[in-house]
């Protein structure tokens, strides 16, 4: 009995403690809630970071705004329109010549014909042209592009191409050079070689396939201080006024297909239209015989650049004659490419309407020759053959006016366009709203 009583007194020590059963449903619910809250917190944190990151970055390390370049406009010199005293004397002599007997005029002509030039005079003339070419070359550099490719046997090899470049401006931080796009297209690395053979790395700012222009930038800090202090920028002239057929011009750069070549000749024609999407240019042709792949620049006898060589738009029977796109139409493009401006895209090729066509009943405006597929203009229903007569309430009388007006818009802008469409024997007015796109090449 005592033993039994003792066992009863210590029986609690022999009891087994059972583990509390796990509530799997409650545990799963709690894990799910924890995960959901974590995901929600991550999403909210990411969203807040995306919103605040630009402001915080700007506050902590403000981004330096890139300075832009602006090319000066070259106006027609005063002496071009001004009547000089010697011109007045010449005009008076011409009037006097009309009153002179025929035999006197013949005698005067004979005197002029007796003026002979010596070989030395001829050589001196070309010597001065050569000196002028050397002066222009001071504003030129060599741009070298490096290319990597694989041959038939899967061997990797590198190729380098060199082309002339023209220093046009700097923004205090970078030097800007215009060159030939097709010669450098596809290059993975760029180097710029200066007159003292020093080499600096370059990068592409932007390019334009229609004009074959590419802009290469070089950090001024990478250029030797002595070279940087003596940089000579090209003077961009005026290709619309102040020049005429018969003027002496020089082709510099690579007009003969190899570097540092030069050609002399005269302008044979001016103003031949080059119609491209959203922009029209003028072609200057010369009698200089060069390479079909000529690259470089055309300058006048004042050393001013008046054109960028481009053989693409030559007639087939004049493929070797040096031609150039007028610099006046390229200045805004060079500025936009250098400043990396988002260029507007409308998508039309516009032509001028002749006075004769207007006299025959064609409306005054910009004639739509063709449109790019899926362009902003095509999407709203503008078609080839339409005549644009108004842009945002401004009356348009020519393709040049339409181009100038459209140039000032930005991608995303909405523009009200009015055009006339032929409907049998008459034209009907149509109004649309175009959302300007962004030009990529």
C-alpha positions as CSV (number, residue, x, y, z in Angstrom):
1,X,0.0,0.0,0.0
2,X,2.8,2.4,0.9
3,X,4.5,1.6,-2.4
4,X,1.3,2.2,-4.3
5,X,0.8,5.5,-2.5
6,X,4.3,6.5,-3.4
7,X,3.7,5.8,-7.1
8,X,0.6,7.8,-7.0
9,X,2.5,10.8,-5.5
10,X,5.0,10.8,-8.3
11,X,2.7,9.8,-11.1
12,X,2.7,13.3,-12.6
13,X,6.4,12.8,-13.5
14,X,5.5,9.9,-15.7
15,X,3.1,11.8,-17.9
16,X,4.1,12.5,-21.5
17,X,3.9,16.0,-22.9
18,X,2.4,16.0,-26.4
19,X,3.4,18.6,-29.0
20,X,0.8,21.1,-30.0
21,X,-0.6,20.1,-33.4
22,X,0.5,22.3,-36.3
23,X,-2.3,24.3,-38.0
24,X,-1.1,24.0,-41.6
25,X,-3.9,26.1,-43.0
26,X,-3.1,29.0,-40.6
27,X,0.7,28.6,-41.3
28,X,0.1,28.7,-45.0
29,X,-2.1,31.8,-44.7
30,X,0.4,33.6,-42.6
31,X,3.3,32.8,-45.1
32,X,1.1,33.9,-48.0
33,X,0.3,37.2,-46.3
34,X,4.0,37.8,-45.5
35,X,5.0,37.1,-49.1
36,X,2.2,39.3,-50.4
37,X,3.2,42.2,-48.1
38,X,6.8,41.8,-49.2
39,X,5.9,41.9,-52.9
40,X,3.6,44.9,-52.3
41,X,6.4,46.7,-50.4
42,X,8.9,46.0,-53.2
43,X,6.5,47.3,-55.8
44,X,5.7,50.5,-53.9
45,X,9.4,51.0,-53.1
46,X,10.3,50.6,-56.8
47,X,7.6,52.9,-57.9
48,X,8.6,55.6,-55.4
49,X,12.3,55.2,-56.5
50,X,11.4,55.5,-60.1
51,X,9.5,58.7,-59.4
52,X,12.0,60.3,-57.1
53,X,15.3,59.0,-58.7
54,X,15.6,61.8,-61.3
55,X,14.9,64.5,-58.7
56,X,17.3,62.9,-56.2
57,X,20.0,62.4,-58.8
58,X,19.6,66.0,-59.9
59,X,19.8,67.2,-56.2
60,X,22.8,65.1,-55.3
61,X,24.8,65.5,-58.6
62,X,23.1,68.0,-60.9
63,X,23.6,67.0,-64.6
64,X,25.5,69.5,-66.6
65,X,23.5,70.7,-69.5
66,X,25.3,70.2,-72.8
67,X,26.1,73.5,-74.5
68,X,24.8,73.8,-78.1
69,X,26.6,75.2,-81.1
70,X,25.2,77.7,-83.6
71,X,26.7,78.3,-87.0
72,X,26.8,81.9,-88.0
73,X,24.8,83.0,-91.0
74,X,26.9,84.5,-93.8
75,X,25.2,87.4,-95.4
76,X,25.9,88.8,-98.9
77,X,28.8,91.2,-98.7
78,X,28.0,94.9,-99.2
79,X,30.1,95.1,-102.3
80,X,28.0,92.5,-104.2
81,X,25.0,94.8,-104.3
82,X,26.9,98.1,-104.2
83,X,27.8,99.8,-107.4
84,X,31.5,100.6,-107.2
85,X,33.1,103.6,-109.0
86,X,35.0,101.4,-111.4
87,X,31.7,99.7,-112.3
88,X,30.2,103.1,-113.0
89,X,33.2,104.0,-115.2
90,X,32.8,100.6,-117.0
91,X,29.1,101.2,-117.6
92,X,29.9,104.7,-119.0
93,X,32.6,103.2,-121.3
94,X,30.0,100.7,-122.5
95,X,27.6,103.5,-123.3
96,X,30.4,105.4,-125.1
97,X,31.2,102.3,-127.1
98,X,27.7,102.3,-128.5
99,X,28.2,105.7,-130.0
100,X,31.7,104.9,-131.5
101,X,32.1,103.9,-135.1
102,X,32.5,100.2,-135.8
103,X,36.1,100.5,-136.8
104,X,37.0,102.1,-133.5
105,X,35.4,99.2,-131.6
106,X,37.4,96.7,-133.7
107,X,40.6,98.6,-132.9
108,X,39.9,98.4,-129.2
109,X,39.1,94.7,-129.4
110,X,42.4,94.1,-131.2
111,X,44.3,95.9,-128.3
112,X,42.6,93.6,-125.8
113,X,43.5,90.5,-127.9
114,X,47.2,91.6,-127.9
115,X,47.3,91.1,-124.1
116,X,49.2,87.9,-123.7
117,X,49.9,86.0,-120.5
118,X,53.3,84.5,-119.9
119,X,53.8,81.0,-118.5
120,X,55.0,82.5,-115.3
121,X,51.6,84.3,-114.9
122,X,49.8,81.1,-115.4
123,X,52.0,79.4,-112.9
124,X,51.5,82.2,-110.4
125,X,47.8,81.9,-110.7
126,X,47.8,78.2,-109.9
127,X,50.3,78.9,-107.1
128,X,47.8,81.2,-105.5
129,X,45.1,78.6,-105.8
130,X,47.4,76.1,-104.2
131,X,48.1,78.5,-101.3
132,X,44.4,78.9,-100.9
133,X,43.9,75.1,-100.7
134,X,46.6,74.9,-98.0
135,X,44.7,77.6,-96.0
136,X,41.5,75.6,-96.2
137,X,43.4,72.4,-95.2
138,X,44.2,74.0,-91.9
139,X,40.6,73.5,-90.9
140,X,40.6,69.9,-91.9
141,X,41.5,66.7,-90.1
142,X,41.6,63.0,-90.9
143,X,38.8,60.8,-89.4
144,X,39.8,57.1,-89.2
145,X,37.1,54.4,-88.6
146,X,38.0,50.9,-87.4
147,X,36.0,47.9,-88.6
148,X,35.9,44.3,-87.4
149,X,34.8,41.5,-89.6
150,X,35.0,37.7,-90.1
151,X,36.4,36.1,-93.3
152,X,35.3,32.9,-94.9
153,X,37.5,30.8,-92.5
154,X,36.0,32.5,-89.4
155,X,39.1,34.5,-88.8
156,X,38.5,37.9,-87.3
157,X,40.3,40.8,-89.0
158,X,40.3,44.5,-88.6
159,X,40.1,47.2,-91.3
160,X,40.7,50.9,-91.1
161,X,39.3,53.6,-93.4
162,X,40.4,57.2,-93.5
163,X,38.4,60.1,-94.7
164,X,38.7,63.9,-94.6
165,X,36.8,65.8,-91.9
166,X,36.1,69.5,-91.5
167,X,36.2,71.3,-88.1
168,X,33.1,73.5,-88.0
169,X,32.7,74.6,-84.3
170,X,33.0,73.8,-80.6
171,X,30.7,74.3,-77.6
172,X,33.5,74.9,-75.1
173,X,33.5,71.2,-74.2
174,X,33.6,69.2,-77.5
175,X,35.0,69.9,-81.0
176,X,32.6,69.0,-83.9
177,X,33.7,67.7,-87.2
178,X,31.6,66.9,-90.3
179,X,32.6,64.1,-92.5
180,X,31.4,61.4,-95.0
181,X,28.8,59.0,-93.5
182,X,29.1,56.2,-96.1
183,X,32.8,55.9,-95.6
184,X,32.5,55.5,-91.9
185,X,29.2,53.6,-91.6
186,X,29.6,50.4,-89.5
187,X,32.8,51.5,-87.8
188,X,33.1,50.5,-84.1
189,X,35.8,53.0,-83.1
190,X,36.7,56.4,-84.4
191,X,39.9,58.4,-84.2
192,X,40.7,61.9,-85.3
193,X,44.2,62.7,-86.6
194,X,45.2,66.4,-86.4
195,X,47.8,68.3,-88.4
196,X,50.7,67.4,-86.0
197,X,49.7,63.7,-86.4
198,X,48.4,63.6,-82.8
199,X,45.4,61.2,-82.4
200,X,42.3,61.7,-80.3
201,X,39.3,59.4,-79.8
202,X,36.1,60.5,-81.4
203,X,32.4,59.6,-81.0
204,X,29.4,59.9,-83.4
205,X,27.0,62.7,-82.5
206,X,24.5,61.9,-85.2
207,X,24.3,61.3,-89.0
208,X,22.0,61.8,-91.9
209,X,21.8,59.3,-94.7
210,X,20.1,61.5,-97.3
211,X,22.9,64.0,-97.3
212,X,25.7,61.5,-96.4
213,X,26.7,63.7,-93.5
214,X,28.1,62.4,-90.2
215,X,29.1,64.6,-87.2
216,X,32.1,63.4,-85.1
217,X,32.8,64.9,-81.7
218,X,36.1,65.1,-79.9
219,X,36.5,66.2,-76.2
220,X,38.6,69.4,-76.2
221,X,40.3,68.1,-73.1
222,X,41.7,65.2,-75.1
223,X,43.4,67.5,-77.6
224,X,47.0,68.7,-77.0
225,X,46.8,72.2,-75.4
226,X,49.1,73.6,-78.1
227,X,47.0,72.2,-80.9
228,X,43.8,73.2,-79.2
229,X,45.0,76.8,-78.9
230,X,45.6,76.9,-82.7
231,X,42.5,75.2,-83.9
232,X,41.2,76.7,-87.2
233,X,37.5,76.4,-87.9
234,X,36.2,76.4,-91.5
235,X,34.3,79.4,-92.7
236,X,30.9,78.2,-94.0
237,X,29.9,80.5,-96.9
238,X,26.6,81.1,-98.7
239,X,25.7,78.8,-101.5
240,X,22.5,80.7,-102.5
241,X,23.8,84.2,-103.1
242,X,27.2,85.7,-104.1
243,X,28.1,82.8,-106.4
244,X,27.3,82.1,-110.0
245,X,28.0,79.8,-113.0
246,X,31.6,80.3,-114.2
247,X,33.0,81.1,-110.7
248,X,36.3,79.4,-109.9
249,X,36.1,76.8,-107.2
250,X,38.3,74.3,-105.4
251,X,37.5,70.8,-104.4
252,X,39.5,69.8,-101.3
253,X,39.7,66.7,-99.1
254,X,39.5,63.5,-101.1
255,X,38.0,64.6,-104.5
256,X,40.3,62.3,-106.5
257,X,39.6,59.3,-104.3
258,X,42.7,59.6,-102.1
259,X,43.4,61.9,-99.2
260,X,45.0,65.4,-99.4
261,X,44.0,65.7,-103.1
262,X,42.8,68.9,-104.7
263,X,40.9,69.9,-107.9
264,X,40.4,73.3,-109.6
265,X,37.6,74.3,-111.9
266,X,34.5,76.3,-112.4
267,X,30.8,76.1,-111.4
268,X,28.8,74.7,-114.3
269,X,25.3,74.9,-112.7
270,X,23.5,76.0,-109.6
271,X,20.3,75.2,-107.9
272,X,19.5,71.7,-109.4
273,X,17.0,70.4,-106.9
274,X,17.6,67.4,-104.6
275,X,14.2,66.3,-103.3
276,X,14.4,64.2,-100.2
277,X,11.9,63.3,-97.4
278,X,11.0,66.6,-95.5
279,X,14.0,68.5,-97.0
280,X,15.0,69.9,-100.3
281,X,18.6,70.7,-101.2
282,X,20.5,72.3,-104.1
283,X,23.2,70.6,-106.1
284,X,26.2,72.6,-107.3
285,X,28.0,71.0,-110.3
286,X,31.5,71.7,-111.6
287,X,33.7,70.8,-114.4
288,X,36.3,69.2,-112.1
289,X,37.0,65.6,-113.1
290,X,37.4,63.5,-110.0
291,X,36.5,60.1,-108.4
292,X,33.0,58.7,-108.5
293,X,33.5,58.1,-104.7
294,X,34.8,61.7,-104.2
295,X,34.7,62.9,-100.6
296,X,35.4,66.4,-99.3
297,X,34.3,69.9,-99.6
298,X,33.9,72.7,-102.2
299,X,35.2,76.2,-101.5
300,X,35.3,79.5,-103.3
301,X,38.3,81.8,-104.0
302,X,37.7,83.4,-100.6
303,X,38.4,80.1,-98.8
304,X,34.7,79.8,-97.7
305,X,33.1,76.3,-97.8
306,X,30.1,76.5,-100.2
307,X,29.3,72.8,-100.5
308,X,29.8,69.2,-99.3
309,X,30.9,66.8,-102.0
310,X,28.3,64.3,-103.0
311,X,28.3,62.3,-106.2
312,X,25.1,60.4,-105.5
313,X,22.9,62.9,-107.3
314,X,25.0,63.3,-110.4
315,X,23.6,62.5,-113.9
316,X,24.7,59.1,-115.1
317,X,26.7,60.6,-118.0
318,X,28.6,62.9,-115.6
319,X,29.3,60.5,-112.8
320,X,33.0,61.7,-112.5
321,X,32.2,65.4,-112.4
322,X,32.6,66.8,-108.9
323,X,29.3,68.0,-107.4
324,X,28.3,69.2,-104.0
325,X,25.2,69.9,-101.9
326,X,25.0,73.6,-101.2
327,X,26.1,74.5,-97.6
328,X,23.3,77.0,-97.0
329,X,20.7,74.2,-96.9
330,X,23.0,72.1,-94.7
331,X,23.7,74.5,-91.9
332,X,20.6,73.8,-89.9
333,X,21.1,70.1,-90.3
334,X,24.8,70.4,-89.1
335,X,23.6,72.3,-86.0
336,X,20.8,69.7,-85.3
337,X,23.2,66.7,-85.7
338,X,25.9,68.4,-83.5
339,X,23.4,69.3,-80.8
340,X,21.7,65.9,-81.0
341,X,18.3,67.6,-81.5
342,X,15.3,65.3,-82.0
343,X,14.4,66.1,-85.6
344,X,10.8,66.3,-86.7
345,X,9.5,63.7,-89.2
346,X,6.5,64.5,-91.5
347,X,7.2,62.0,-94.2
348,X,6.6,63.9,-97.5
349,X,8.7,64.8,-100.5
350,X,7.6,68.3,-101.6
351,X,8.1,70.0,-105.0
352,X,7.8,73.6,-106.0
353,X,4.8,74.5,-108.3
354,X,5.9,76.5,-111.3
355,X,4.3,79.9,-112.2
356,X,3.1,78.3,-115.4
357,X,1.2,75.6,-113.5
358,X,-0.4,78.2,-111.2
359,X,-1.5,80.2,-114.3
360,X,-3.2,77.1,-115.6
361,X,-5.3,76.7,-112.5
362,X,-3.1,74.7,-110.1
363,X,-3.4,76.0,-106.6
364,X,-0.5,77.8,-105.0
365,X,1.4,75.8,-102.4
366,X,3.7,72.8,-101.9
367,X,3.1,69.8,-104.2
368,X,3.3,66.4,-102.5
369,X,5.4,64.2,-104.9
370,X,5.5,61.1,-102.7
371,X,5.2,59.9,-99.1
372,X,7.1,57.5,-96.9
373,X,5.2,54.4,-95.9
374,X,3.5,54.6,-92.5
375,X,4.7,58.2,-92.1
376,X,2.7,60.7,-90.0
377,X,1.4,62.4,-93.2
378,X,0.3,59.2,-94.7
379,X,-1.5,58.1,-91.6
380,X,-3.9,61.0,-91.7
381,X,-4.7,60.6,-95.4
382,X,-2.4,62.9,-97.2
383,X,-1.5,61.4,-100.6
384,X,0.7,62.0,-103.6
385,X,-0.7,64.8,-105.8
386,X,-2.1,66.8,-102.9
387,X,-1.1,70.4,-102.5
388,X,-0.3,71.7,-99.0
389,X,-1.6,75.3,-98.7
390,X,-1.7,75.9,-94.9
391,X,0.1,74.8,-91.8
392,X,-1.3,75.9,-88.4
393,X,-3.1,78.8,-89.9
394,X,-0.1,80.0,-91.9
395,X,-0.7,80.3,-95.7
396,X,1.9,78.2,-97.6
397,X,2.9,79.3,-101.1
398,X,5.9,77.1,-101.8
399,X,7.7,73.9,-100.8
400,X,10.5,76.0,-99.2
401,X,7.9,77.7,-96.9
402,X,6.4,74.4,-95.9
403,X,9.8,73.0,-95.1
404,X,10.8,76.0,-93.1
405,X,7.6,75.9,-91.1
406,X,7.8,72.2,-90.4
407,X,11.4,72.4,-89.3
408,X,10.5,74.2,-86.1
409,X,8.2,71.5,-84.7
410,X,9.2,68.8,-82.3
411,X,8.3,65.1,-82.2
412,X,4.9,64.7,-80.7
413,X,3.6,68.1,-81.7
414,X,0.1,68.2,-83.3
415,X,-0.1,70.3,-86.5
416,X,-3.2,71.4,-88.4
417,X,-2.5,70.9,-92.1
418,X,-4.7,72.2,-94.9
419,X,-4.3,70.8,-98.4
420,X,-6.1,70.8,-101.8
421,X,-7.0,67.6,-103.5
422,X,-7.9,67.2,-107.1
423,X,-11.5,66.2,-107.7
424,X,-12.1,66.1,-111.4
425,X,-12.0,69.6,-112.8
426,X,-11.7,71.3,-109.4
427,X,-9.8,71.1,-106.2
428,X,-11.4,70.5,-102.8
429,X,-10.0,71.7,-99.5
430,X,-9.2,69.1,-96.8
431,X,-8.1,69.7,-93.2
432,X,-6.3,67.2,-91.1
433,X,-4.3,67.1,-87.8
434,X,-0.8,65.5,-88.1
435,X,1.2,64.3,-85.1
436,X,4.8,64.9,-85.9
437,X,7.1,61.9,-85.6
438,X,10.8,61.6,-84.9
439,X,13.4,61.3,-87.7
440,X,15.9,58.5,-86.9
441,X,18.4,58.6,-89.7
